[in-house]
Amino acid sequence: MSTIVSYKIHEVSPYINWIYFFHAWGFQPRFAAIADIHGCDVCRASWLTSFPEEERPKASEAMQLFKEANRMLNLLDEDFEVKTIFKLCQANSQDDNLILDGITFPLLRQQAKKREGGPFLCLSDFVRPLSSGITDTVGAFASTIDADMEGLYEKDPYKHLLVQTLSDRLAEAATEKMHEYVRKEVWGYAKEENLTIPELLVEKYQGIRPAVGYPSLPDQSINFLLNDLLDMRQIGISLTENGAMYPHASVCGLMFAHPASEYFSVGKIGEDQLLNYATRRGKSVEEMRKFLAANLQD
């Protein structure tokens, strides 16, 4: 059974990764450090003067943008929530497939080695094989904003873009908070975890949380399988015929607990793996070619 957790904006805003917010506005990561500065005038002035003189106008812009973003978060907090849904599934691996609550998730195996002498990785490597006779656990999740947020300030391009870029970060922030709750309480494999939010944002915790679209899970059509597991309509997410999520500020994926689990990139795949994958997905090669266009060898 899936579990739904709703968060008020102020509950998840501390989990926002501001680096990605500022990146969306064309700022380099060093300008995102304004989010770590105490809000008093002295601290902000000191931060501003830490930049070379030619970069101070840009830093001042970042400071103003951060101020306006927080003002917008306070406004959004009055009317909107961010919703998450998750499920801990009985899991096993079988070659390059995951079996989650009886649903087969075909996966792709890395073709380009990450490091010399390292293995070719697949997410199924981090789950007990079916042949072991021991059932493992894998989490599935989805997070989204309130769909009504997408239509805010349509006649004010600046505010509309501000809400859009904040919405993306809020969906991710809710996922971060939910994942922390799952690790420490629901799944409970990391009961003693005691990480700061900056440590969470650089993934100091045990396990990984690859979202659909990540380099290790590049096939967007996997969203349909996740929807079969979670029924994402319960939190207002619908899928297009291509597997894209609506609201656009939504994220879904899998949670792994294995201490050795790590992020990796599947990279480019050959026609042989494309054919194998299409067969395992029960789809035509041409349909899978569409979903994996960015991963196909030239």
N, C-alpha and C positions, 0 to 999 in steps of 0.2 A: 504493500500500500504506500502511495506517495504521501509525503508530508509537505504542507504549504507553510511558509513563514513569510509574513509581511513586515516590512520595516518602514518606519517614518524616515523622511529624508535626513533629519538630524541624527538618526541612529547610524546611518551608513556613510554620511559625509566624511567622518574621520578616516574612513578606509579608502577614500579616493586617492588614486595614483595621479598626482598632479602633473607628473612628467608627460603623460600621454595627453592630458588636457591641453597643456601649453604647446605640445607638438602639433596638435590639430590647428592651433592658431599661428603656427610658424615660428615658435620660439624654441631655441635650443635648450637642452636639459638644464643647463646651469641657471637659467632664468626661473625654472620651476622651484628653485630653492626658496623663493619668497614664501612658499606655503609652510616652510619650517621656521620662519622668523616670527618672533613675538610681535603682536599687533601694535605695540606702542610706537609713537613717532620717532623716539630716539633709536630704537632697534631697526626700524625701517630705513631711517636716514643712514645709519651705520652700514646697513646692507647695501644701500645704493652707492655709497662711496667706496665700497669694496671692489667695484667694477672700474676698469680703465675709463677715462673720461669719454672716449668715443662710444663706449657701450652703455653709458648711463641713460641716454634717451630710451633705448630699448628696455633697459631694466625698469625705468619709470613706467613704460607702457605695461610691462608685465605686472608691476605692482598695482596699477589701476585696474587691469583686467581681473586680477585675483580679488580685488575689493568688490568689483561688480559681480563676479561669479558668486561670491559669498552672499551678497545682497540678494541675488536671484535664488540661491539655495534656501534662504530664509523665507522668501515669498512662496516657493514651491512647497515648502514644508507645511504650509497652512492647509493645502488642499490635496496633496498627492502622497502616495506611498510607492515603494518598490517591492515587488513580489518575487519570491523564490519558491521553487518546488524541487524536492530531491527524493531519491529512493535508494536504499541500500539493497542491492540485488545479489541473489545467490549466483555465483560466478565460477566458471572454469574456462580454461583455454583449450583449444584443439587446433594445433598447428598455428596458422595465422588468423584464426577466428576466436572471438570471445563468445561465450554462451551466457547470456544474462537473463535470469528468470525464464529460461527456455527459448529466448529469442537469440538467433545467431547474428552476431555483428562481425562481418568480414572486415579485416583490416589489411593495411599495406605494410610491407617490410622495407626498411631502409635499403637503398641500393648503393649509396655512396658512403663509405666509411667515415665516421666522425673523426676518428683518430687512428693512426697506424696500429694495426694489431687488434683494434677494437671489434666488437661484434656488429653484425648487421641487425639493428633493433626493430622490434615490432611491439606495440603496446601489449599484445597477448603474452609477451615474455614475462610480464610482471604479475601474472596470475597463475595459480596452480593448475597444472594440466588435468584434463578430465581423467586421464589414465591413472592419476594418483589415487583416485577414489575419495579425495578430500575436497569438500566444497569450500570455495573461497568467497570473498566479498568484493564487489566493485560498486561504486556509487554512480548514479546518473543524476544530472541536475539541469535546471533551466532558471534563468532570472530575467525579469523584464520591468520596464517602467509602466506607469499608467498610460494607456494609449492616448488619453486626452492631452497629455503633455506634448504630443507631436504636432498638434495644431495651434499651440500657443504663439502669440505675437506674429502671426503670418504677415501682417502689414508692416512690421518693424524688422527688417532683415538682420540687424545687429542682435536684437534680443532673441530673435528666432534661432539664429546660429548659436547664441550663448546657451539656450535651452537644449538644443540638439547636442552640442559637445558635452554639456553637463550630463545629459541623459545617458550617453554612452558610458561615461565614467560611473554614474550611479548604478547602472546594471552590473558593471564589473565590481564595484564596491560592495554591493549586496551579496554578490557571489563570494567575495572574500570573507565577509562576515559569516555567511551561512557555512562556508567550508570550515572555518574555525570552530563553529558550534558543532558541526558533524564530527570533526576529528576529536574534539575534547569531550563531547557528551553523548552524542547519538551512537556513532561508531565506537568511540571511546578508545581508539588505539593510541591516542596521544593525550591521555588524561593530565599528565604533568606538564604539558606544553605551557610555556609562559613567555610568549614573544611580544615585543612591542609592535605597533603597527608598521613602522619602517622595516622591521625584520620580516613581517608577513609579506610586505610588498616586494621584497627581494627573495621570497620563497625559501625562508630558512626552515620551514616546517618539513616533517617527514611526509613523503608522498608527492604526487603531482595531480594537476587538475587541467588536462588538455581540453580545450574547447574545440568544437567543430570549426574547421577553418585554420586551426593551428597546424604547423608543419608536420606534426605526427598524426594528424587526423584531418587530412585536407579535403575529404569528399563531403560536400554539403548535403548530399542525399542521405547521409547518415542521420540527418535531422528527422527523417521519417521513422527510422527505427527507434530513436530516442522518444519520439512522440508516442509510439506504440507502448513504450515502457511507462511514460510519465503522464500522458494525456495533458499536454501543455495548455490546452484550452482552459484548464482550471485556473490558470493565472493570466488568461487573456492573450496567449500567444497563438497565432495561426500561421500556417505554412503556405507559401505559394506553390504552384505546380513544380517549381525548380528547387523547392526545399528552403527557400529564403524565409526568414522569420519576420513577422510583423507583430508588434511594433519593431521598428528597425533597431532600436536600442534594446536588444535582447541578446542573450548568450546562453549556450547550452553545451554540455559535454559530459565527460566522465571523471571520476575520482578514483585514484589508485593509492593504496597504502604501503605497498612494498618498500622497504627501506632503500633498496637499490634502484627504484624507479627514477627515471630521469627524462627530461625533455630532449627530443631529437627531431631531426628533419628527415622525412621519408625521401625527399629529393626527387630526382628524375627517375621514372620507371620505364622499362622497355615494353614492347608489344606482348612479350610472353607473360609478364606479370599483369598487364592490363586484361588480357584474355582470361587468365586465372581468376583475377579479381571479379570480373564481370560474371563469370560462371558461378562463383561463390555468392555473388549478390543476386543472382537470378535475373540479371538484366542483359541487354544486348551490349556488345562491345561499343557500338556507336553511342549509346546513351551514356555509358561510363566514360567514354572519351570526352564527352561534353563536360562532365563534372570534374574531370581530372586533367583538363587541357594544360594547366600550368605545370603539371608534373610529368608530362610526356616528353620523352627524348626527341630532339629535333630529327 
